Amino acid sequence: MKAGIFKPLKVRSFRSLFGAQLFSDLGNWLDFLAIQVIVAYQWGLDETAIAAVIVVIGLPWVIVGPFASVFVDRLPKKHVMIICLILRIVFVAGLFFAPNLYILLLFVFLKGTVAAIYDPARQSAIRHTITEDQLPEAVTLSQLSMNTMKIVGPALGGGIIALFGARSPFVVEMIGFTIAILFLLTLPKIDDHKEHNDVEKMEREEKKTKYWGELLGGIRHISKTPLLKTSVILSSIAFFIIFLYDGLFIFVAQKLGFSEGDFGILISAVGLGSVVGSLLMGNWTQWKRKPIHFMATAAIFSGAVIILLGLGSKNVIELPHFGWIAGAFFLGLLGSGESVPYGFILQSETPKEMMGRVSAVATSVQTFSMLIAPTAGALLAKWIGVSAVLAGAGTATCLLGIIILLFIVKKIDNQKSTAEEQLQM
């Protein structure tokens, strides 16, 4: 236990997988910054073009990921991930040479499609590289990689753009994906579809399902697993609320008195809070006993912080800049209290052979809520104002956590007790 969060890194196969994820996550954030700079600064396009980029980034996770995930579950995960990284290098090269918005959007979609296939394979590979008792730490490390690269990626991308030009991050991204491939080449073979014994193979042949049956199987698994279903619904609603005000955050910062330069500090504080939260949860894993309780409690507290930010932007509450930066830090910290337990539930409540399609379906639901939220937030901001949207989002987050704690958790506990009683009989 002294190894804490880094315990899974002692396992060679997980070490290879995690190394690949680090460079993959870094590439994603370098990419995002470079695209926005090209669209807004080089081509001089407006907010509509940026919105189109964000929508096209998310679309593959909704319309491609769930359907492709059935094949991901059937195929060797190592080969799938390597092929996806090779294709990502090709599509990033397309972004580098894109002459206009339409070509750029095409390659953004293609790259997003490959990413939507890569991630279910990575999620599935985690289950085949570590033991069950190391799952909380492994999931936390995965979340830590994503949160850390949200800080490192934009900062590094900004520096690279300043030194070498707007398209230079694409070159660094391609190098990063190449390094990720080298990590995966050291990954031992994890062809899980060949690991079952002869009896299981015979049963699978006898009950061989068609494509749609397998896809629906992933959806049915979520709907029939109370803990997993609740976590997917909770995280999807939470994502919707977050992205309801996320695009308005720059206007909130202005109302709080932050300059253009200071806004970056506010965003970095959120990212730093996410990293610290992931580290804390990786070293203290008692939350895994009641992950939904932890997610709901974190939602209540994060909702309170969002309400405070909303009241601050309305000048109802006044704090020095340090106070608001501390609030942003705690917002990121509490965000880890929702995202890390969700990742653990997704992994622990899903059979290894279904990991790809279940994670893809769950991500699809979340991404869909994230895609429609910014538009709704912008319309609400015009109608009732930015501060009211933020205060409303915070209130909704608090209520969501309270409802989960008062009603849903009790129902899940009762279902577990009934199931245990039936097993004893």
FIVOPA-68084 format. One record per residue (C-alpha): residue number from 1; x, y, z; residue in three letters. Coordinates in Angstrom, 1 decimal, m for minus. Layout:
<recs>
(NUM; (X; Y; Z); "Ala")
...
</recs>
This chain:
<recs>
(1; (0.0; 0.0; 0.0); "Met")
(2; (3.0; 2.3; 0.5); "Lys")
(3; (3.3; 2.6; m3.3); "Ala")
(4; (m0.1; 4.2; m3.3); "Gly")
(5; (m1.3; 5.5; m6.6); "Ile")
(6; (1.8; 4.4; m8.5); "Phe")
(7; (1.5; 0.7; m7.5); "Lys")
(8; (0.1; m0.4; m10.9); "Pro")
(9; (3.2; 1.0; m12.7); "Leu")
(10; (5.2; m1.9; m11.2); "Lys")
(11; (3.3; m4.1; m13.8); "Val")
(12; (5.2; m3.9; m17.1); "Arg")
(13; (2.1; m4.2; m19.3); "Ser")
(14; (0.2; m1.4; m17.5); "Phe")
(15; (3.4; 0.7; m17.6); "Arg")
(16; (3.5; 0.4; m21.4); "Ser")
(17; (m0.2; 1.2; m21.6); "Leu")
(18; (0.1; 4.2; m19.4); "Phe")
(19; (3.2; 5.6; m21.2); "Gly")
(20; (1.2; 5.4; m24.5); "Ala")
(21; (m1.7; 7.2; m22.8); "Gln")
(22; (0.5; 10.1; m21.6); "Leu")
(23; (1.7; 10.9; m25.1); "Phe")
(24; (m1.8; 10.4; m26.6); "Ser")
(25; (m3.4; 12.7; m24.1); "Asp")
(26; (m0.7; 15.3; m24.6); "Leu")
(27; (m1.3; 15.2; m28.4); "Gly")
(28; (m5.0; 15.8; m27.9); "Asn")
(29; (m4.5; 19.1; m26.1); "Trp")
(30; (m1.7; 20.3; m28.3); "Leu")
(31; (m4.1; 19.7; m31.2); "Asp")
(32; (m7.1; 21.5; m29.7); "Phe")
(33; (m5.1; 24.7; m29.1); "Leu")
(34; (m3.5; 24.8; m32.5); "Ala")
(35; (m6.8; 24.3; m34.3); "Ile")
(36; (m8.4; 27.2; m32.5); "Gln")
(37; (m5.5; 29.5; m33.2); "Val")
(38; (m5.6; 28.6; m36.9); "Ile")
(39; (m9.3; 29.2; m37.2); "Val")
(40; (m9.6; 32.4; m35.1); "Ala")
(41; (m6.2; 34.1; m35.8); "Tyr")
(42; (m4.9; 32.8; m39.1); "Gln")
(43; (m8.2; 32.6; m40.9); "Trp")
(44; (m10.0; 35.3; m38.9); "Gly")
(45; (m13.2; 33.3; m38.6); "Leu")
(46; (m15.9; 33.9; m35.9); "Asp")
(47; (m17.4; 32.0; m32.9); "Glu")
(48; (m19.5; 29.9; m35.3); "Thr")
(49; (m16.5; 28.3; m36.8); "Ala")
(50; (m15.0; 27.5; m33.4); "Ile")
(51; (m18.4; 26.0; m32.4); "Ala")
(52; (m18.4; 23.9; m35.5); "Ala")
(53; (m14.9; 22.5; m34.6); "Val")
(54; (m16.1; 21.6; m31.1); "Ile")
(55; (m19.2; 19.8; m32.4); "Val")
(56; (m17.2; 17.9; m35.0); "Val")
(57; (m14.7; 16.8; m32.4); "Ile")
(58; (m17.5; 15.4; m30.3); "Gly")
(59; (m19.7; 13.8; m33.1); "Leu")
(60; (m17.6; 10.6; m33.6); "Pro")
(61; (m17.9; 9.7; m29.9); "Trp")
(62; (m21.7; 9.8; m30.3); "Val")
(63; (m22.3; 8.3; m33.8); "Ile")
(64; (m19.2; 6.1; m34.4); "Val")
(65; (m17.8; 5.0; m31.1); "Gly")
(66; (m20.7; 2.8; m29.9); "Pro")
(67; (m21.0; 1.0; m33.2); "Phe")
(68; (m17.3; 0.4; m33.7); "Ala")
(69; (m16.9; m0.8; m30.1); "Ser")
(70; (m18.4; m4.2; m31.0); "Val")
(71; (m15.5; m4.9; m33.3); "Phe")
(72; (m13.1; m3.5; m30.7); "Val")
(73; (m14.3; m6.2; m28.2); "Asp")
(74; (m13.7; m8.9; m30.9); "Arg")
(75; (m10.2; m7.8; m32.0); "Leu")
(76; (m6.8; m7.8; m30.3); "Pro")
(77; (m6.6; m4.6; m28.3); "Lys")
(78; (m2.9; m4.0; m28.8); "Lys")
(79; (m3.2; m4.1; m32.6); "His")
(80; (m6.3; m1.9; m32.5); "Val")
(81; (m4.5; 0.8; m30.5); "Met")
(82; (m1.4; 0.7; m32.7); "Ile")
(83; (m3.4; 1.0; m35.9); "Ile")
(84; (m5.5; 3.8; m34.4); "Cys")
(85; (m2.3; 5.7; m33.5); "Leu")
(86; (m0.9; 5.3; m37.0); "Ile")
(87; (m4.1; 6.6; m38.5); "Leu")
(88; (m4.0; 9.5; m36.1); "Arg")
(89; (m0.6; 10.5; m37.3); "Ile")
(90; (m1.9; 10.4; m40.9); "Val")
(91; (m4.9; 12.6; m40.0); "Phe")
(92; (m2.9; 15.1; m38.0); "Val")
(93; (m0.7; 15.5; m41.1); "Ala")
(94; (m4.0; 16.3; m42.9); "Gly")
(95; (m4.7; 19.0; m40.3); "Leu")
(96; (m1.2; 20.4; m40.9); "Phe")
(97; (m1.8; 20.9; m44.6); "Phe")
(98; (m5.6; 21.8; m44.4); "Ala")
(99; (m6.1; 24.9; m46.6); "Pro")
(100; (m9.6; 25.9; m45.3); "Asn")
(101; (m12.2; 25.2; m42.6); "Leu")
(102; (m14.0; 22.5; m44.5); "Tyr")
(103; (m10.9; 20.3; m45.1); "Ile")
(104; (m9.9; 21.0; m41.5); "Leu")
(105; (m13.3; 19.8; m40.2); "Leu")
(106; (m13.0; 16.6; m42.3); "Leu")
(107; (m9.7; 15.7; m40.7); "Phe")
(108; (m10.9; 16.7; m37.3); "Val")
(109; (m13.8; 14.3; m37.8); "Phe")
(110; (m11.6; 11.5; m39.1); "Leu")
(111; (m9.1; 11.9; m36.2); "Lys")
(112; (m12.0; 12.0; m33.7); "Gly")
(113; (m13.4; 8.8; m35.2); "Thr")
(114; (m10.1; 7.0; m34.7); "Val")
(115; (m9.9; 8.4; m31.1); "Ala")
(116; (m13.4; 7.1; m30.4); "Ala")
(117; (m12.2; 3.6; m31.4); "Ile")
(118; (m8.9; 3.9; m29.5); "Tyr")
(119; (m10.3; 4.8; m26.2); "Asp")
(120; (m12.7; 1.7; m25.7); "Pro")
(121; (m9.7; m0.5; m26.7); "Ala")
(122; (m7.5; 1.3; m24.0); "Arg")
(123; (m10.3; 1.0; m21.4); "Gln")
(124; (m10.6; m2.7; m22.1); "Ser")
(125; (m6.8; m3.2; m22.1); "Ala")
(126; (m6.6; m1.8; m18.5); "Ile")
(127; (m8.7; m4.7; m17.3); "Arg")
(128; (m6.4; m7.2; m18.9); "His")
(129; (m3.1; m5.7; m17.6); "Thr")
(130; (m3.8; m5.4; m13.9); "Ile")
(131; (m5.5; m7.3; m11.0); "Thr")
(132; (m8.8; m6.2; m9.5); "Glu")
(133; (m7.2; m4.9; m6.3); "Asp")
(134; (m5.1; m2.5; m8.3); "Gln")
(135; (m8.1; m1.1; m10.3); "Leu")
(136; (m8.7; 2.0; m8.2); "Pro")
(137; (m5.1; 3.2; m8.6); "Glu")
(138; (m5.0; 2.3; m12.3); "Ala")
(139; (m8.2; 4.2; m13.0); "Val")
(140; (m6.9; 7.2; m11.0); "Thr")
(141; (m3.6; 7.2; m12.9); "Leu")
(142; (m5.5; 7.2; m16.2); "Ser")
(143; (m7.6; 10.2; m14.9); "Gln")
(144; (m4.4; 11.9; m13.7); "Leu")
(145; (m2.9; 11.7; m17.2); "Ser")
(146; (m5.9; 13.4; m18.7); "Met")
(147; (m6.0; 16.1; m16.1); "Asn")
(148; (m2.3; 16.8; m16.1); "Thr")
(149; (m2.2; 17.1; m19.9); "Met")
(150; (m5.1; 19.6; m19.8); "Lys")
(151; (m2.5; 21.9; m18.1); "Ile")
(152; (0.7; 20.8; m19.8); "Val")
(153; (m0.8; 20.5; m23.3); "Gly")
(154; (m2.1; 24.1; m23.8); "Pro")
(155; (0.9; 25.6; m22.0); "Ala")
(156; (3.4; 23.7; m24.2); "Leu")
(157; (1.3; 24.3; m27.3); "Gly")
(158; (1.3; 28.0; m26.7); "Gly")
(159; (5.0; 28.1; m26.3); "Gly")
(160; (5.6; 26.0; m29.5); "Ile")
(161; (3.2; 28.3; m31.4); "Ile")
(162; (5.0; 31.4; m30.2); "Ala")
(163; (8.4; 29.9; m31.2); "Leu")
(164; (7.6; 28.0; m34.4); "Phe")
(165; (4.2; 29.1; m35.7); "Gly")
(166; (0.6; 28.1; m35.4); "Ala")
(167; (0.9; 24.7; m37.2); "Arg")
(168; (4.0; 23.5; m35.4); "Ser")
(169; (2.1; 21.7; m32.6); "Pro")
(170; (0.9; 19.2; m35.2); "Phe")
(171; (4.5; 18.1; m35.8); "Val")
(172; (5.0; 17.7; m32.1); "Val")
(173; (1.7; 15.8; m31.9); "Glu")
(174; (2.8; 13.4; m34.6); "Met")
(175; (6.1; 12.7; m32.7); "Ile")
(176; (4.1; 12.1; m29.5); "Gly")
(177; (1.9; 9.5; m31.2); "Phe")
(178; (5.0; 7.8; m32.6); "Thr")
(179; (6.4; 7.6; m29.1); "Ile")
(180; (3.0; 6.2; m27.9); "Ala")
(181; (3.3; 3.5; m30.6); "Ile")
(182; (6.8; 2.6; m29.3); "Leu")
(183; (5.3; 2.2; m25.8); "Phe")
(184; (2.6; m0.1; m27.1); "Leu")
(185; (5.1; m2.2; m29.0); "Leu")
(186; (6.5; m3.2; m25.6); "Thr")
(187; (3.0; m4.2; m24.4); "Leu")
(188; (2.7; m8.0; m24.0); "Pro")
(189; (0.0; m9.7; m26.1); "Lys")
(190; (m3.4; m9.3; m24.6); "Ile")
(191; (m5.6; m11.0; m27.1); "Asp")
(192; (m8.3; m11.5; m24.5); "Asp")
(193; (m10.7; m13.0; m27.0); "His")
(194; (m8.4; m16.0; m27.3); "Lys")
(195; (m7.9; m16.4; m23.5); "Glu")
(196; (m11.1; m18.3; m22.7); "His")
(197; (m11.0; m22.1; m22.4); "Asn")
(198; (m12.5; m24.6; m24.8); "Asp")
(199; (m15.8; m24.9; m22.9); "Val")
(200; (m16.4; m21.1; m23.1); "Glu")
(201; (m15.5; m21.1; m26.8); "Lys")
(202; (m18.1; m23.8; m27.5); "Met")
(203; (m20.7; m21.9; m25.5); "Glu")
(204; (m19.9; m18.8; m27.4); "Arg")
(205; (m20.2; m20.5; m30.7); "Glu")
(206; (m23.5; m22.0; m29.8); "Glu")
(207; (m24.9; m18.6; m28.6); "Lys")
(208; (m23.1; m16.6; m31.3); "Lys")
(209; (m24.9; m13.3; m31.5); "Thr")
(210; (m25.1; m10.9; m34.5); "Lys")
(211; (m23.6; m7.5; m34.5); "Tyr")
(212; (m26.7; m5.6; m33.3); "Trp")
(213; (m27.2; m8.2; m30.5); "Gly")
(214; (m23.7; m7.5; m29.2); "Glu")
(215; (m24.2; m3.7; m29.4); "Leu")
(216; (m27.5; m3.9; m27.6); "Leu")
(217; (m25.8; m6.2; m25.1); "Gly")
(218; (m23.6; m3.3; m24.0); "Gly")
(219; (m26.7; m1.1; m23.6); "Ile")
(220; (m28.6; m3.8; m21.7); "Arg")
(221; (m25.6; m4.4; m19.4); "His")
(222; (m25.7; m0.7; m18.3); "Ile")
(223; (m29.4; m0.7; m17.8); "Ser")
(224; (m29.4; m3.9; m15.7); "Lys")
(225; (m26.4; m2.9; m13.5); "Thr")
(226; (m27.8; m0.4; m11.0); "Pro")
(227; (m24.5; 1.0; m9.8); "Leu")
(228; (m23.2; 1.5; m13.4); "Leu")
(229; (m26.5; 2.9; m14.7); "Lys")
(230; (m26.6; 5.4; m11.8); "Thr")
(231; (m23.0; 6.5; m12.4); "Ser")
(232; (m23.5; 7.0; m16.1); "Val")
(233; (m26.7; 9.0; m15.6); "Ile")
(234; (m25.0; 11.1; m12.8); "Leu")
(235; (m21.9; 11.8; m14.8); "Ser")
(236; (m23.9; 12.6; m18.0); "Ser")
(237; (m26.1; 15.1; m16.2); "Ile")
(238; (m23.0; 16.5; m14.5); "Ala")
(239; (m21.3; 16.9; m17.8); "Phe")
(240; (m24.3; 18.7; m19.3); "Phe")
(241; (m24.4; 21.1; m16.3); "Ile")
(242; (m20.6; 21.7; m16.6); "Ile")
(243; (m20.7; 22.5; m20.3); "Phe")
(244; (m23.8; 24.6; m19.8); "Leu")
(245; (m21.6; 27.2; m18.2); "Tyr")
(246; (m18.1; 26.2; m19.5); "Asp")
(247; (m18.3; 28.3; m22.6); "Gly")
(248; (m19.5; 31.2; m20.5); "Leu")
(249; (m16.6; 31.0; m18.0); "Phe")
(250; (m14.5; 33.6; m19.8); "Ile")
(251; (m17.4; 36.1; m19.3); "Phe")
(252; (m17.7; 35.1; m15.6); "Val")
(253; (m13.9; 35.8; m15.2); "Ala")
(254; (m14.4; 39.3; m16.8); "Gln")
(255; (m17.2; 40.0; m14.3); "Lys")
(256; (m15.0; 38.9; m11.4); "Leu")
(257; (m12.4; 41.4; m12.6); "Gly")
(258; (m9.9; 39.1; m14.2); "Phe")
(259; (m7.8; 40.4; m17.1); "Ser")
(260; (m7.2; 38.4; m20.3); "Glu")
(261; (m3.8; 37.2; m18.9); "Gly")
(262; (m5.2; 36.4; m15.5); "Asp")
(263; (m8.0; 34.2; m17.0); "Phe")
(264; (m5.3; 31.7; m17.9); "Gly")
(265; (m4.4; 31.5; m14.2); "Ile")
(266; (m8.0; 30.8; m13.3); "Leu")
(267; (m8.2; 27.9; m15.8); "Ile")
(268; (m4.9; 26.5; m14.7); "Ser")
(269; (m6.2; 26.5; m11.1); "Ala")
(270; (m9.1; 24.3; m12.2); "Val")
(271; (m6.6; 21.9; m13.9); "Gly")
(272; (m4.2; 21.9; m10.9); "Leu")
(273; (m7.1; 21.1; m8.6); "Gly")
(274; (m8.0; 18.1; m10.9); "Ser")
(275; (m4.4; 16.8; m10.7); "Val")
(276; (m4.2; 17.2; m6.9); "Val")
(277; (m7.6; 15.5; m6.5); "Gly")
(278; (m6.5; 12.6; m8.6); "Ser")
(279; (m3.3; 12.2; m6.6); "Leu")
(280; (m5.2; 12.3; m3.3); "Leu")
(281; (m7.8; 9.7; m4.5); "Met")
(282; (m5.1; 7.5; m5.8); "Gly")
(283; (m3.3; 7.4; m2.4); "Asn")
(284; (m6.5; 7.2; m0.4); "Trp")
(285; (m8.8; 4.6; m2.0); "Thr")
(286; (m11.4; 4.1; 0.8); "Gln")
(287; (m13.9; 5.8; m1.5); "Trp")
(288; (m14.1; 2.6; m3.6); "Lys")
(289; (m16.4; 1.0; m1.0); "Arg")
(290; (m19.1; 3.6; m1.8); "Lys")
(291; (m18.2; 5.3; m5.0); "Pro")
(292; (m21.7; 6.6; m5.8); "Ile")
(293; (m21.9; 8.2; m2.3); "His")
(294; (m18.6; 9.9; m3.0); "Phe")
(295; (m19.6; 11.1; m6.5); "Met")
(296; (m22.9; 12.6; m5.1); "Ala")
(297; (m21.2; 14.3; m2.1); "Thr")
(298; (m18.6; 15.8; m4.5); "Ala")
(299; (m21.4; 17.1; m6.7); "Ala")
(300; (m23.1; 18.8; m3.8); "Ile")
(301; (m19.9; 20.7; m2.7); "Phe")
(302; (m18.9; 21.5; m6.3); "Ser")
(303; (m22.4; 22.9; m6.9); "Gly")
(304; (m21.9; 25.2; m3.9); "Ala")
(305; (m18.6; 26.5; m5.4); "Val")
(306; (m20.4; 27.2; m8.7); "Ile")
(307; (m23.1; 29.1; m6.9); "Ile")
(308; (m20.5; 31.2; m5.2); "Leu")
(309; (m18.8; 32.0; m8.5); "Leu")
(310; (m22.2; 33.0; m9.9); "Gly")
(311; (m23.0; 35.3; m7.0); "Leu")
(312; (m19.5; 36.7; m7.3); "Gly")
(313; (m20.0; 37.6; m11.0); "Ser")
(314; (m23.3; 39.3; m9.9); "Lys")
(315; (m21.3; 41.3; m7.3); "Asn")
(316; (m23.4; 39.8; m4.5); "Val")
(317; (m20.1; 38.4; m3.0); "Ile")
(318; (m16.8; 40.1; m3.3); "Glu")
(319; (m13.4; 38.3; m2.9); "Leu")
(320; (m9.8; 39.2; m3.9); "Pro")
(321; (m8.5; 37.4; m6.9); "His")
(322; (m6.8; 34.8; m4.8); "Phe")
(323; (m10.1; 33.8; m3.3); "Gly")
(324; (m11.7; 33.1; m6.7); "Trp")
(325; (m8.5; 31.3; m7.8); "Ile")
(326; (m8.9; 29.1; m4.7); "Ala")
(327; (m12.5; 28.5; m5.7); "Gly")
(328; (m11.5; 27.4; m9.2); "Ala")
(329; (m8.9; 25.1; m7.6); "Phe")
(330; (m11.5; 23.5; m5.4); "Phe")
(331; (m13.8; 23.1; m8.4); "Leu")
(332; (m11.2; 21.0; m10.1); "Gly")
(333; (m10.4; 19.1; m6.9); "Leu")
(334; (m14.1; 18.2; m6.4); "Leu")
(335; (m14.4; 17.3; m10.1); "Gly")
(336; (m11.9; 14.5; m9.5); "Ser")
(337; (m14.2; 13.3; m6.8); "Gly")
(338; (m16.8; 12.6; m9.5); "Glu")
(339; (m14.6; 11.5; m12.4); "Ser")
(340; (m12.3; 9.0; m10.6); "Val")
(341; (m15.1; 7.0; m8.9); "Pro")
(342; (m17.0; 7.0; m12.2); "Tyr")
(343; (m14.0; 5.4; m14.0); "Gly")
(344; (m13.7; 2.8; m11.2); "Phe")
(345; (m17.4; 1.9; m11.4); "Ile")
(346; (m17.1; 1.6; m15.2); "Leu")
(347; (m14.2; m0.8; m15.0); "Gln")
(348; (m15.3; m2.8; m11.9); "Ser")
(349; (m19.0; m3.3; m12.9); "Glu")
(350; (m18.2; m4.4; m16.5); "Thr")
(351; (m17.0; m7.9; m17.6); "Pro")
(352; (m13.7; m7.8; m19.4); "Lys")
(353; (m15.1; m9.1; m22.7); "Glu")
(354; (m17.8; m6.3; m22.8); "Met")
(355; (m15.5; m3.4; m21.7); "Met")
(356; (m15.1; m1.9; m25.2); "Gly")
(357; (m18.8; m1.6; m26.1); "Arg")
(358; (m20.0; m0.6; m22.6); "Val")
(359; (m17.4; 2.2; m22.2); "Ser")
(360; (m18.2; 3.4; m25.8); "Ala")
(361; (m22.0; 3.5; m25.1); "Val")
(362; (m21.4; 5.4; m21.8); "Ala")
(363; (m19.0; 7.9; m23.5); "Thr")
(364; (m21.6; 8.4; m26.2); "Ser")
(365; (m24.3; 9.3; m23.8); "Val")
(366; (m21.9; 11.7; m22.0); "Gln")
(367; (m20.6; 13.3; m25.2); "Thr")
(368; (m24.2; 13.9; m26.5); "Phe")
(369; (m25.0; 15.8; m23.3); "Ser")
(370; (m21.8; 17.8; m23.7); "Met")
(371; (m22.6; 18.7; m27.4); "Leu")
(372; (m26.1; 20.1; m26.7); "Ile")
(373; (m25.1; 21.9; m23.5); "Ala")
(374; (m23.1; 24.9; m24.9); "Pro")
(375; (m25.9; 25.9; m27.2); "Thr")
(376; (m28.4; 25.8; m24.4); "Ala")
(377; (m26.0; 27.7; m22.1); "Gly")
(378; (m25.6; 30.5; m24.7); "Ala")
(379; (m29.4; 30.8; m25.2); "Leu")
(380; (m30.0; 30.9; m21.5); "Leu")
(381; (m27.2; 33.5; m21.0); "Ala")
(382; (m28.9; 35.8; m23.5); "Lys")
(383; (m32.3; 35.3; m21.8); "Trp")
(384; (m31.4; 35.5; m18.1); "Ile")
(385; (m27.7; 36.5; m18.0); "Gly")
(386; (m24.4; 34.8; m17.4); "Val")
(387; (m24.5; 35.0; m13.6); "Ser")
(388; (m28.0; 33.5; m13.4); "Ala")
(389; (m26.9; 30.6; m15.6); "Val")
(390; (m23.9; 29.9; m13.3); "Leu")
(391; (m26.0; 30.1; m10.2); "Ala")
(392; (m28.7; 27.9; m11.7); "Gly")
(393; (m26.1; 25.4; m12.8); "Ala")
(394; (m24.7; 25.2; m9.3); "Gly")
(395; (m28.1; 24.8; m7.8); "Thr")
(396; (m28.9; 22.0; m10.2); "Ala")
(397; (m25.6; 20.3; m9.4); "Thr")
(398; (m26.3; 20.4; m5.6); "Cys")
(399; (m29.9; 19.1; m6.2); "Leu")
(400; (m28.5; 16.3; m8.3); "Leu")
(401; (m26.1; 15.1; m5.6); "Gly")
(402; (m28.9; 15.4; m2.9); "Ile")
(403; (m31.4; 13.4; m5.0); "Ile")
(404; (m28.8; 10.7; m5.6); "Ile")
(405; (m27.9; 10.4; m1.9); "Leu")
(406; (m31.5; 10.5; m0.6); "Leu")
(407; (m33.2; 8.2; m3.1); "Phe")
(408; (m31.0; 6.4; m5.7); "Ile")
(409; (m28.3; 5.2; m3.3); "Val")
(410; (m31.0; 3.7; m0.9); "Lys")
(411; (m32.6; 1.9; m3.8); "Lys")
(412; (m29.2; 0.5; m5.0); "Ile")
(413; (m28.4; m0.7; m1.4); "Asp")
(414; (m31.8; m2.4; m1.2); "Asn")
(415; (m31.3; m4.2; m4.5); "Gln")
(416; (m27.9; m5.4; m3.3); "Lys")
(417; (m29.3; m6.7; 0.0); "Ser")
(418; (m32.1; m8.5; m1.9); "Thr")
(419; (m29.6; m10.1; m4.3); "Ala")
(420; (m27.3; m11.2; m1.4); "Glu")
(421; (m30.4; m12.8; 0.4); "Glu")
(422; (m31.3; m14.7; m2.7); "Gln")
(423; (m27.7; m16.0; m3.1); "Leu")
(424; (m27.8; m17.2; 0.6); "Gln")
(425; (m31.1; m19.0; 0.0); "Met")
</recs>
